[in-house]
Amino acid sequence: MTAELVRGQNHPLPHTRLEIRVSAGHPVVVGATLGDEQGRVAAVDGIAHPGSPSLPGVEVSQQAAADHRLAVDLGAVPASVHRVSVLLALPVVGGGPARFGAVAAPFVAVTGLDGTEIASYTITGLDRESAVVALELYRRQGAWKVRAMGQGYEGGLAAMLGDHGAERPAELAASILDAVARGLARSVSAPPPRLPDAERVRQSSPVTASEAAPTLPATPPTAPSPGPPGPSGATTASTASTASAASGPGGPISYAHPRRPAAAPEARPAPPVPVAGDAAGWSMDERLYNQVWGMFEDLARATAAYRSACDFAESRLDQELDRALSDPRSRIGGAGDAAREAARAKHDELTARAQEALDRDLAQLAAESEVVEPALPAAFARWDNPVWHAYRVPMEVPLAVRLGDLHLPERTDLRIPMLVRLPLERGLWVDSGRGRSEAAGLLDGAELRRLAMDAAVAHAARLLAVYPSGEFAVHVVDPAGSGAASLAPLVEAGVLAGPPAAGPAGVSAVLARLTERVDLLQMALRADAADALPPGMDTAEQLLIVHDFPHGFDDRAVTRLRYLADEGPAVGVHLLMVADREDASAYGPVLDPLWRSLLRLTPVADDHLADPWVGHAWTYEPPQLPPGSQVLRHVLTQVADARRQWGR
């Protein structure tokens, strides 16, 4: 069964030797790129185009045409290639249309060598774009999949090539269009419109059984695959005889190939068995990191495709119902009921197919999560992972750190680790306000502030645990001392750089000390004079936990805090704010840049993390310590012991 893809949807490929067919209402240029995991090409020789049509495993046409056939052998592409992108562009020479919105929507199909269609995609929604990425063939867990892309570029071929990492894309685009201009006269025009069956029969003379050979298409057919073993020509002769008999005198013409055996429907290939760490990377941690974000990408695209398919089904249902109601003859009686039932049946069929595809993708992701989660290192693992029971202070900084989990409403039990690269590029903000969260609205203010401070301590402990000894320090500002209970694990373990600062004087002293450190490091970096820093200056990464903001902060302290948020991350000084934005509303818009510079986290589950890539709102879940577990104290004890050993 052919998969009719919508934008963002993927489908497994049962073969590595394929043919990609492109049909458009106007001559288009077709190309392909061999890219890495991000889809970027390493050099110009990673792009197949009319001026250079052949690459290992890919061959494209040398001219613009309304119909194309691309030969693809995924088994022959280099091992470093993870994405094969199929590109379409209008030639914009000879007075043709300059945008896809002015021509019929291009249609692309992936078929096997026997002509069996595997997946198809109609690229709709284009307007001012003159170039588009049609399809993407990509590796996933050792197998290949196809994804419907439909990503258009108003900047044309040059913008598309530049986005794929091509060097001097404008010059390359000009050379491609020049090659197209030289061969445009040989382009294949669009096929004539199909005639109705009755008219086609009237224009044809009666066909006898001995004349039942079909008319050959304008383009040469794909070479037939060898038939099954047996007596010479037995299967072929039987098939041709059956086709000829079915198209007796005066009957409809059979378009079956007279010498090609009928292809048996292929069973859907079994999904690949998930393996932890099967993504690209130099180390196991890097492979697991890339695999987690591959899972995030697959979940985002699968859900986007499902929602898009459901929206399309709803839109089609509305259009067909409106069409039925607009005809006075179908408003009453059986004809109207039949039209409405047919529209609803088609809607249900489209929705069911979308749900089936989503369930298949989610089941594969859930199976992958079950093998990946137990294999994660401490920096990527949940607090309930047994890896923490054997925790030892690391010798080097990890690639990233886990700050919680993400999920979508289509399957709330499928959680993707939220991994943030280290060192942190921006500060963190644990929101102790209610915001628009339903879960936060059920808690009183005191309980919500306590949960926010507990979450901040868990984040700080995680950062302390993943850094080597002496390379990360934590400072705390708690003006009223209201966070003492939550801070107890950090204070008792002795992992803080100093006692929590209290009162306006303590707040001012900590901020002045960190501001001076930022100034000195910036001057040293700009002058390339790191050896000029004061002797004994601590160059470790610094984290400042600010609790109960803005209580205890005067205007000077607020200015310093904004300075640390803006300039601190570049020299290793980071903020972890625990605050309710409404409490600081008296400052007006002066603090808006502060909030925007921080990554907002919540102490309870909240769907506030926007994903502009596919338009999702991800639900963030904070890290949870197992009830009654002593894992946090165990980890902090190890950190404190390592610090004492390092300080000797």
Secondary structure by P-SEA (a helix, b strand, c coil): ccccccccbbbbbcccbbbbbbbcccbbbbbccccccccccccccccccccccccccbbbbccccccbbbbbccccccccccbbbbbbbbccccccccccccccbbbbbbbcccccccccccccccccccccccbbbbbcccbbbbbbccccccccaaaaaaaacccaaaaaaaaaaaaaaaccccccccccccccaaaaaaacccccccccccccccccccccccccccccaaaaaaaaaaaaaaaccccccccccccccccccccccccccccccccccccaaaaaaaaaaaaaaaaaaaaaaaaaaaaaaaaaaaaaaaaaaacccccccaaaaaaaaaaaaaaaaaaaaaaaaaaaaaaaaaaaaaaaaaaccccccccccccccccccccccccccccbbbbccccccccccccccccccbbbbbccccccccccccccaaaaaaaaaaaaaaaaaaaaaacccccbbbbbbbccccccccaaaaaaaccccccccccaaaaaaaaaaaaaaaaaaaaaaaacccccccccccccbbbbbbccccccccaaaaaaaaaaaaccccccbbbbccccccccccccccaaaaaaacccccccccccccccccccbbbbbccccccccaaaaaaaaaaaaaaaaaac
